[in-house]
Amino acid sequence: MIRVIGKIVDIPAVHDEQGNETSPATYLPGYHIDASYPVPELQPFLLDPQPATPMHTFGGVKTYHYRFVDHAAWHQFCVDHSDSEGSLKLTPPKQRPPSQVTMRQARLALASAGLLSQVSVAIDSLEEPQRTAASIEWDYSQVVERDRELVAMLGPMLGLDDEALDDLFREAAKL
């Protein structure tokens, strides 16, 4: 989902008792757009760093904040990325990764990525009692759950960030 925010008030206008404006509002620089997923075409406009306390979010979903110089720059972007009927054409969001895959699917996906042999090495490098718990989970689980501590712990050890883990789960689900 993409939401056009436009200008964001930094300091609201001040009005007297009769409703007359005594001090105009001030605005954050730029023209703001929010998205519920990282939009590749908007990457050059991504706020970096992202706001620590964003003004707008998508109901608990991670929100990506983009800023254009002004409304004219946003309008030109829309013209440049629209089809002949005027519909904005942007890369759609990736499908959400499955919450779990079978151990067979996980091992096949890891093998396909050239990572299967590294799992045992990574588990063996853990300190006790994590090593024993991870070994039991790896050897005896019938499913691998995306939000399990084992996945969060082994992912970085295999060189996988959150996005790469999500991609691996998506691939595993196809097997």
C-alpha positions as CSV (number, residue, x, y, z in Angstrom):
1,M,0.0,0.0,0.0
2,I,1.2,3.5,-0.9
3,R,-0.1,6.6,0.9
4,V,0.5,10.1,-0.2
5,I,1.1,12.2,2.9
6,G,2.1,15.4,1.3
7,K,3.4,18.1,3.6
8,I,3.9,17.3,7.2
9,V,3.3,19.9,9.9
10,D,6.3,20.4,12.1
11,I,4.9,23.1,14.3
12,P,1.1,23.8,14.1
13,A,-0.3,27.3,13.5
14,V,-1.2,29.4,16.5
15,H,-4.6,31.2,16.6
16,D,-5.9,33.8,18.9
17,E,-9.3,33.6,20.7
18,Q,-11.1,35.0,17.6
19,G,-9.6,32.3,15.4
20,N,-7.1,34.6,13.7
21,E,-3.8,33.0,12.8
22,T,-1.0,34.7,14.9
23,S,1.8,32.4,13.8
24,P,1.7,30.2,10.7
25,A,2.4,26.5,10.7
26,T,5.9,25.3,9.8
27,Y,6.4,22.1,7.8
28,L,9.0,19.5,7.5
29,P,11.0,19.8,4.3
30,G,9.7,18.0,1.2
31,Y,6.6,16.1,0.0
32,H,6.1,12.8,1.8
33,I,5.0,9.4,0.7
34,D,4.6,6.3,2.9
35,A,4.6,2.6,1.8
36,S,3.9,-0.6,3.5
37,Y,6.8,-2.3,1.7
38,P,10.1,-1.2,0.1
39,V,9.3,0.1,-3.4
40,P,12.4,-0.3,-5.6
41,E,11.3,2.7,-7.8
42,L,11.1,4.9,-4.7
43,Q,14.5,3.9,-3.4
44,P,16.3,7.2,-4.4
45,F,13.7,9.0,-2.3
46,L,13.9,6.8,0.9
47,L,14.5,8.8,4.0
48,D,17.8,7.7,5.6
49,P,17.7,7.3,8.4
50,Q,14.0,6.4,8.7
51,P,12.1,8.5,11.3
52,A,12.5,7.0,14.8
53,T,9.0,8.3,15.7
54,P,7.1,8.3,12.4
55,M,4.0,10.5,12.0
56,H,2.2,7.8,10.0
57,T,2.3,3.9,10.0
58,F,0.3,1.1,8.5
59,G,-1.3,-0.5,11.6
60,G,1.8,-2.1,13.0
61,V,3.3,-3.0,9.7
62,K,6.8,-1.7,9.0
63,T,6.4,1.6,7.1
64,Y,8.9,2.9,4.6
65,H,9.1,6.7,4.4
66,Y,10.0,8.6,1.2
67,R,10.5,12.3,0.6
68,F,10.4,14.2,-2.7
69,V,11.7,17.8,-3.0
70,D,8.2,19.1,-3.6
71,H,4.8,18.2,-5.0
72,A,6.0,18.9,-8.6
73,A,8.8,16.3,-8.1
74,W,6.2,13.7,-6.9
75,H,3.9,14.6,-9.8
76,Q,6.8,14.1,-12.3
77,F,7.6,10.7,-10.7
78,C,4.0,9.7,-11.2
79,V,4.0,10.8,-14.8
80,D,7.3,8.8,-15.4
81,H,5.9,5.7,-13.8
82,S,2.4,5.5,-15.1
83,D,1.0,3.5,-18.0
84,S,-0.9,4.9,-20.9
85,E,-4.1,5.0,-18.9
86,G,-2.5,7.0,-16.0
87,S,-2.3,4.1,-13.5
88,L,0.9,4.2,-11.4
89,K,3.0,1.1,-12.2
90,L,5.4,0.1,-9.4
91,T,6.9,-3.2,-8.4
92,P,4.3,-5.0,-6.2
93,P,5.3,-6.1,-2.7
94,K,6.8,-9.5,-2.3
95,Q,4.5,-12.2,-1.1
96,R,4.8,-12.7,2.7
97,P,7.0,-15.6,3.6
98,P,5.3,-18.7,5.0
99,S,5.3,-18.9,8.8
100,Q,6.7,-22.5,8.5
101,V,8.0,-25.0,6.1
102,T,8.7,-28.7,6.5
103,M,12.2,-29.7,7.5
104,R,12.5,-31.4,4.1
105,Q,11.7,-28.2,2.3
106,A,14.1,-26.2,4.5
107,R,17.0,-28.6,3.9
108,L,16.3,-28.7,0.1
109,A,16.2,-24.9,0.0
110,L,19.4,-24.7,2.1
111,A,21.1,-27.2,-0.2
112,S,20.0,-25.3,-3.3
113,A,21.5,-22.1,-1.8
114,G,24.7,-24.0,-1.0
115,L,24.2,-23.5,2.8
116,L,23.1,-26.9,4.0
117,S,26.6,-28.1,5.1
118,Q,27.2,-24.8,7.0
119,V,24.2,-25.4,9.3
120,S,25.9,-28.2,11.3
121,V,29.1,-26.1,11.5
122,A,27.1,-23.1,12.7
123,I,25.3,-25.2,15.3
124,D,28.6,-26.8,16.5
125,S,30.1,-23.3,17.0
126,L,27.4,-22.4,19.6
127,E,28.0,-22.4,23.3
128,E,26.2,-24.8,25.6
129,P,23.3,-25.1,26.3
130,Q,22.3,-23.4,23.0
131,R,24.3,-26.0,21.0
132,T,22.4,-29.0,22.4
133,A,19.0,-27.3,22.1
134,A,19.8,-26.2,18.5
135,S,21.0,-29.7,17.6
136,I,17.9,-31.3,18.9
137,E,15.6,-28.8,17.1
138,W,17.6,-29.2,13.8
139,D,17.7,-33.0,14.0
140,Y,14.2,-33.8,15.3
141,S,11.8,-31.0,14.3
142,Q,9.3,-31.8,11.5
143,V,8.9,-28.2,10.6
144,V,11.0,-25.0,10.7
145,E,9.1,-21.9,11.9
146,R,10.3,-18.6,10.6
147,D,10.0,-16.8,14.0
148,R,11.8,-19.5,16.0
149,E,15.0,-18.4,17.9
150,L,16.9,-21.1,16.0
151,V,16.2,-19.4,12.7
152,A,17.0,-15.9,14.1
153,M,20.3,-17.2,15.5
154,L,21.5,-19.3,12.6
155,G,20.4,-16.8,9.8
156,P,23.3,-14.3,10.4
157,M,25.7,-17.2,11.0
158,L,24.9,-18.3,7.5
159,G,25.2,-14.8,6.1
160,L,21.4,-14.3,5.8
161,D,19.7,-11.1,6.9
162,D,15.9,-11.0,7.5
163,E,15.1,-10.4,3.8
164,A,17.3,-13.3,2.7
165,L,15.7,-15.5,5.3
166,D,12.2,-14.5,4.0
167,D,13.4,-15.3,0.5
168,L,14.7,-18.7,1.6
169,F,11.4,-19.5,3.2
170,R,9.5,-18.5,0.1
171,E,11.7,-20.7,-2.0
172,A,11.4,-23.6,0.4
173,A,7.6,-23.4,0.3
174,K,7.8,-24.1,-3.5
175,L,9.7,-27.4,-3.0
